[in-house]
């Protein structure tokens, strides 16, 4: 008879932890539920108390943007609130740094006269980080409430986006952070178009790219082998790990997270310890796996067809050019193999996103 599985217990809260003495209220608007769950867990584990509503006990309010803040809390309550209102990025940076960073760079401050916005969300210089981008962006902008000045600020922001898009075009990493996420989503109740142009979905940096890149390769390999169950398991693990607001240094840090079973924990421990995964290395040296994976990258060729082509003796894409059994779609996929695999530049994807955001706003305002 199999032994009963015991439910894992979450680590006990540390009353002397990093966030001891803080009582926080989290604005959930615009934040993914899994990410919110992880943040709550970390806050409680490190000494903070999490309130379900804004009250006099709350010392800190966290929001993804001013727009989310105003949507959830009315002006009068904000005017009476005596605590600190910060961007979630402060929490993320503190967890990544292993200690509380200065709040000054992450304050969401509202000026009662016209609700002028002070943007202090740009990255600070951290003592334990060596990044030149912190020096380049350590400035603040004040966004006026008048229509003329909002429009002018939007033009400046648009110029920044166009400048940043040059570097995106040469960046082929699937999970690399964009510089746009270093500033909060900004919106204006007086000019929705400006808000749409300057508002971007929060996309945190993947602090565990070493893990997610290896798992991504396994997703493709198992998909090519026709093992959808294992492929989906790694896919789910990637979705969890890439959103973690801290760098994983031990499998114990992720053992209670959904989608991270014992096997995944062992893989993660091996990767963080050695920087590689023996299972992937075995696959990459196996001729059958390499060939089937390559054929599976051709548009129109699935795992079953790739296996049949391998069993026919084909080993390269050139071999397939003389294969009579390929369908018209597969022939096209083979002909334009390199073109299809070419990534769409990030600035083009960003332009598409803006169009979709505008359409969505027209359909359901706000």
C-alpha positions as CSV (number, residue, x, y, z in Angstrom):
1,X,0.0,0.0,0.0
2,X,1.4,3.4,-1.0
3,X,2.3,5.7,1.8
4,X,0.0,8.8,2.3
5,X,1.4,12.0,0.8
6,X,1.9,14.6,3.4
7,X,1.0,18.2,2.6
8,X,4.0,20.4,2.4
9,X,4.0,23.2,5.0
10,X,4.9,26.7,4.1
11,X,7.9,28.2,5.9
12,X,7.0,29.9,9.2
13,X,6.9,33.7,9.1
14,X,10.0,35.5,10.4
15,X,9.0,38.3,12.8
16,X,12.5,39.8,12.3
17,X,12.4,39.5,8.5
18,X,13.0,42.1,5.9
19,X,9.5,43.5,5.9
20,X,8.9,43.4,9.7
21,X,6.8,46.2,10.9
22,X,5.0,46.8,7.6
23,X,1.3,46.4,7.2
24,X,0.4,46.4,3.5
25,X,-2.6,46.7,1.3
26,X,-2.2,45.3,-2.3
27,X,-4.0,46.8,-5.2
28,X,-4.8,43.7,-7.3
29,X,-5.8,45.5,-10.5
30,X,-3.4,44.7,-13.4
31,X,-1.4,42.1,-11.5
32,X,-1.4,38.4,-12.5
33,X,-2.9,36.2,-9.8
34,X,0.1,33.9,-9.5
35,X,2.5,36.8,-9.1
36,X,0.2,38.4,-6.5
37,X,0.1,35.1,-4.6
38,X,3.9,34.9,-4.6
39,X,4.3,38.5,-3.4
40,X,1.8,37.9,-0.5
41,X,3.6,34.8,0.5
42,X,7.0,36.5,0.5
43,X,5.7,39.5,2.5
44,X,4.2,37.3,5.2
45,X,7.2,35.1,5.4
46,X,9.4,38.1,5.9
47,X,7.5,39.7,8.7
48,X,4.8,41.9,7.0
49,X,1.1,41.8,7.6
50,X,-1.3,41.8,4.6
51,X,-4.6,43.6,5.0
52,X,-7.6,42.9,2.7
53,X,-8.8,46.6,2.8
54,X,-7.3,50.0,3.3
55,X,-7.5,51.1,6.9
56,X,-5.6,53.2,9.4
57,X,-3.4,50.2,10.3
58,X,-2.0,50.1,6.7
59,X,1.5,51.6,6.4
60,X,2.1,50.8,2.7
61,X,-0.1,50.5,-0.3
62,X,1.3,48.8,-3.4
63,X,-0.1,49.3,-7.0
64,X,1.1,48.5,-10.5
65,X,0.3,52.1,-11.7
66,X,-1.6,55.3,-10.8
67,X,-4.4,54.2,-13.1
68,X,-4.9,51.0,-11.1
69,X,-4.6,53.0,-7.8
70,X,-7.3,55.5,-8.8
71,X,-9.6,52.7,-10.1
72,X,-9.6,51.0,-6.7
73,X,-9.2,53.8,-4.2
74,X,-11.2,57.1,-4.4
75,X,-9.5,60.5,-4.1
76,X,-10.8,61.3,-0.6
77,X,-9.4,58.1,0.9
78,X,-6.1,58.7,-0.8
79,X,-6.0,62.3,0.6
80,X,-6.6,61.0,4.1
81,X,-4.1,58.1,3.9
82,X,-0.9,58.9,5.8
83,X,1.2,56.0,4.8
84,X,3.4,55.2,1.7
85,X,2.0,54.5,-1.8
86,X,4.6,52.6,-3.8
87,X,5.0,50.7,-7.1
88,X,5.2,47.0,-6.9
89,X,8.6,47.3,-8.4
90,X,9.9,48.4,-5.0
91,X,8.9,45.0,-3.7
92,X,10.5,43.2,-6.6
93,X,13.8,45.2,-6.4
94,X,14.0,44.6,-2.6
95,X,13.5,40.9,-3.0
96,X,16.1,40.8,-5.7
97,X,18.6,42.8,-3.7
98,X,18.1,40.9,-0.5
99,X,17.2,44.0,1.4
100,X,14.8,47.0,1.3
101,X,15.9,49.5,-1.3
102,X,15.1,53.2,-1.0
103,X,11.4,54.0,-1.4
104,X,12.1,57.4,-2.9
105,X,12.4,56.0,-6.4
106,X,9.1,54.2,-6.3
107,X,6.6,56.6,-4.8
108,X,3.3,57.1,-6.4
109,X,2.5,60.6,-5.2
110,X,-0.7,62.6,-6.1
111,X,-0.8,66.3,-5.9
112,X,-4.3,67.4,-4.7
113,X,-4.2,70.5,-7.0
114,X,-4.9,69.0,-10.4
115,X,-3.7,65.6,-9.5
116,X,-0.2,66.1,-10.9
117,X,1.8,62.9,-11.1
118,X,5.3,62.6,-9.9
119,X,7.0,59.7,-11.6
120,X,9.7,58.3,-9.3
121,X,9.6,54.8,-10.4
122,X,12.8,54.7,-12.4
123,X,15.5,52.3,-11.2
124,X,17.8,53.5,-8.4
125,X,21.5,52.8,-8.0
126,X,21.8,49.7,-5.8
127,X,24.9,49.1,-3.9
128,X,25.2,45.5,-4.9
129,X,24.4,46.1,-8.6
130,X,26.6,47.2,-11.5
131,X,24.3,48.5,-14.2
132,X,25.0,51.6,-16.2
133,X,21.3,51.9,-17.1
134,X,20.6,52.9,-13.4
135,X,22.8,56.0,-14.0
136,X,21.2,56.8,-17.3
137,X,17.6,56.7,-16.0
138,X,18.0,58.2,-12.5
139,X,15.8,61.2,-13.2
140,X,12.2,62.1,-12.6
141,X,9.5,63.6,-14.8
142,X,6.5,65.7,-13.7
143,X,3.5,65.2,-15.9
144,X,1.2,68.3,-15.9
145,X,-2.6,68.0,-15.9
146,X,-3.2,70.5,-18.7
147,X,-4.0,69.0,-22.2
148,X,-1.1,71.0,-23.9
149,X,1.6,69.7,-21.5
150,X,0.3,66.2,-21.4
151,X,0.5,66.1,-25.2
152,X,4.0,67.4,-25.2
153,X,5.1,64.9,-22.6
154,X,3.5,62.1,-24.7
155,X,5.6,63.2,-27.7
156,X,8.8,62.9,-25.6
157,X,7.7,59.5,-24.4
158,X,7.0,58.4,-28.0
159,X,10.6,59.5,-28.9
160,X,11.9,57.4,-26.1
161,X,10.0,54.4,-27.4
162,X,11.3,54.8,-30.9
163,X,14.9,55.1,-29.6
164,X,14.5,51.9,-27.5
165,X,13.0,50.0,-30.4
166,X,16.3,50.1,-32.2
167,X,17.9,48.0,-29.6
168,X,14.9,45.7,-29.4
169,X,15.2,44.8,-33.1
170,X,18.6,43.2,-32.5
171,X,17.5,41.4,-29.3
172,X,16.5,37.8,-30.0
173,X,16.0,36.6,-26.4
174,X,12.4,35.5,-25.9
175,X,12.3,36.6,-22.3
176,X,14.6,39.6,-22.3
177,X,13.1,42.6,-20.3
178,X,12.2,45.7,-22.3
179,X,13.3,49.1,-21.0
180,X,9.7,50.3,-21.1
181,X,8.9,48.3,-18.0
182,X,11.3,50.4,-16.0
183,X,8.6,53.1,-15.7
184,X,5.0,52.7,-14.5
185,X,1.9,52.8,-16.6
186,X,0.8,56.4,-16.9
187,X,-2.7,57.6,-17.7
188,X,-4.7,60.7,-17.7
189,X,-8.4,61.0,-17.1
190,X,-8.4,64.1,-19.4
191,X,-6.8,62.4,-22.4
192,X,-7.4,58.7,-22.9
193,X,-5.4,58.6,-26.1
194,X,-2.4,59.8,-24.2
195,X,-3.0,57.1,-21.6
196,X,-3.2,54.4,-24.3
197,X,0.0,55.5,-25.9
198,X,1.9,55.6,-22.6
199,X,0.4,52.6,-20.9
200,X,2.1,49.2,-21.3
201,X,1.4,45.9,-19.6
202,X,3.8,45.2,-16.8
203,X,6.3,42.6,-17.8
204,X,8.8,41.8,-15.1
205,X,12.3,40.7,-16.1
206,X,13.1,36.9,-16.1
207,X,15.6,36.6,-13.3
208,X,15.9,32.9,-13.9
209,X,16.7,32.8,-17.6
210,X,19.2,30.0,-17.1
211,X,16.3,27.7,-16.0
212,X,13.7,28.9,-18.4
213,X,15.9,28.6,-21.5
214,X,16.8,25.0,-20.7
215,X,13.2,24.1,-20.0
216,X,12.2,25.8,-23.2
217,X,14.5,23.5,-25.2
218,X,12.9,20.5,-23.5
219,X,9.5,21.8,-24.4
220,X,10.5,21.7,-28.1
221,X,12.2,18.4,-27.8
222,X,9.3,16.6,-26.2
223,X,6.9,18.2,-28.6
224,X,8.9,16.9,-31.5
225,X,9.0,13.5,-30.0
226,X,5.2,13.5,-29.7
227,X,5.3,13.5,-25.9
228,X,2.8,16.3,-25.3
229,X,2.4,15.5,-21.6
230,X,6.0,16.1,-20.7
231,X,6.2,19.0,-23.1
232,X,3.3,20.7,-21.3
233,X,4.8,20.0,-17.9
234,X,7.9,22.0,-18.8
235,X,5.8,24.7,-20.4
236,X,3.8,25.1,-17.1
237,X,7.0,25.2,-15.1
238,X,8.4,28.0,-17.3
239,X,5.3,30.1,-16.8
240,X,5.9,29.9,-13.0
241,X,9.6,30.4,-12.9
242,X,9.9,33.3,-15.3
243,X,7.5,35.4,-13.2
244,X,9.4,34.9,-9.9
245,X,10.5,38.2,-8.4
246,X,13.8,36.7,-7.1
247,X,16.6,34.7,-8.5
248,X,16.3,31.0,-7.6
249,X,19.4,29.7,-5.8
250,X,17.9,26.5,-4.3
251,X,15.0,24.1,-5.2
252,X,13.7,24.7,-1.7
253,X,12.6,28.2,-2.8
254,X,10.2,26.8,-5.4
255,X,9.0,23.5,-3.9
256,X,5.6,24.8,-2.8
257,X,4.8,26.5,-6.2
258,X,2.2,25.0,-8.6
259,X,3.7,23.1,-11.5
260,X,7.0,22.4,-9.7
261,X,6.9,18.8,-8.7
262,X,9.8,16.6,-7.4
263,X,11.3,16.0,-10.8
264,X,11.2,19.7,-11.7
265,X,12.8,20.5,-8.4
266,X,15.7,18.1,-9.1
267,X,16.2,19.7,-12.5
268,X,16.2,23.2,-11.1
269,X,18.7,22.2,-8.3
270,X,21.0,20.7,-11.0
271,X,20.8,23.9,-13.1
272,X,21.4,26.4,-10.3
273,X,24.3,24.2,-9.1
274,X,26.0,23.3,-12.3
275,X,24.5,25.8,-14.9
276,X,23.4,22.9,-17.1
277,X,21.1,19.9,-17.2
278,X,22.5,16.4,-18.1
279,X,19.1,15.3,-19.4
280,X,19.2,18.1,-22.1
281,X,22.8,17.3,-23.0
282,X,21.9,13.6,-23.6
283,X,19.1,14.7,-25.9
284,X,21.3,17.2,-27.8
285,X,23.8,14.4,-28.6
286,X,21.2,11.9,-29.7
287,X,21.0,11.8,-33.5
288,X,17.4,10.7,-33.5
289,X,16.3,13.5,-31.2
290,X,18.3,16.1,-33.1
291,X,16.9,15.1,-36.4
292,X,13.3,14.8,-35.3
293,X,13.6,18.2,-33.6
294,X,15.0,19.8,-36.7
295,X,12.3,18.4,-38.9
296,X,9.6,19.4,-36.4
297,X,10.7,23.0,-36.9
298,X,9.6,22.9,-40.5
299,X,6.1,24.5,-40.8
300,X,3.6,21.9,-41.5
301,X,5.6,18.9,-40.2
302,X,4.4,17.4,-36.9
303,X,6.0,14.9,-34.6
304,X,4.5,11.8,-36.4
305,X,5.7,13.0,-39.8
306,X,9.1,14.0,-38.5
307,X,9.5,10.4,-37.1
308,X,8.5,8.8,-40.4
309,X,11.0,11.0,-42.3
310,X,13.7,10.0,-39.9
311,X,12.9,6.3,-40.3
312,X,13.1,6.8,-44.1
313,X,16.7,7.7,-43.6
314,X,16.5,11.5,-43.9
315,X,18.9,13.4,-41.7
316,X,19.1,17.0,-43.0
317,X,16.8,19.6,-44.5
318,X,18.5,19.1,-47.9
319,X,17.4,15.4,-47.7
320,X,13.8,16.5,-47.5
321,X,13.9,18.5,-50.8
322,X,13.7,15.2,-52.7
323,X,11.0,13.7,-50.5
324,X,7.8,13.1,-52.6
325,X,5.5,12.5,-49.7
326,X,5.6,16.1,-48.5
327,X,2.4,18.0,-48.8
328,X,2.2,21.4,-50.5
329,X,2.1,23.2,-47.1
330,X,5.2,21.2,-46.0
331,X,7.1,22.0,-49.2
332,X,6.4,25.7,-48.6
333,X,7.5,25.4,-45.0
334,X,10.7,23.8,-46.1
335,X,11.3,26.4,-48.9
336,X,10.8,29.4,-46.5
337,X,12.3,27.7,-43.4
338,X,14.8,30.5,-42.6
339,X,12.3,33.2,-43.2
340,X,9.6,31.6,-41.0
341,X,12.1,31.2,-38.1
342,X,13.2,34.8,-38.3
343,X,11.8,36.7,-35.2
344,X,9.6,39.7,-35.6
345,X,11.5,42.8,-34.3
346,X,10.2,43.9,-30.9
347,X,9.4,47.4,-32.1
348,X,7.0,45.9,-34.7
349,X,5.3,43.8,-32.0
350,X,5.0,46.9,-29.9
351,X,3.3,48.8,-32.7
352,X,0.8,46.0,-33.1
353,X,0.2,46.1,-29.3
354,X,-0.7,49.8,-29.5
355,X,-3.2,49.2,-32.3
356,X,-4.9,46.4,-30.3
357,X,-4.9,48.5,-27.1
358,X,-6.6,51.3,-29.0
359,X,-9.2,49.0,-30.4
360,X,-9.9,47.4,-27.0
361,X,-10.3,50.9,-25.5
362,X,-12.8,51.8,-28.1
363,X,-14.8,48.7,-27.5
364,X,-14.7,48.8,-23.6
365,X,-13.4,52.2,-22.4
366,X,-11.3,51.8,-19.3
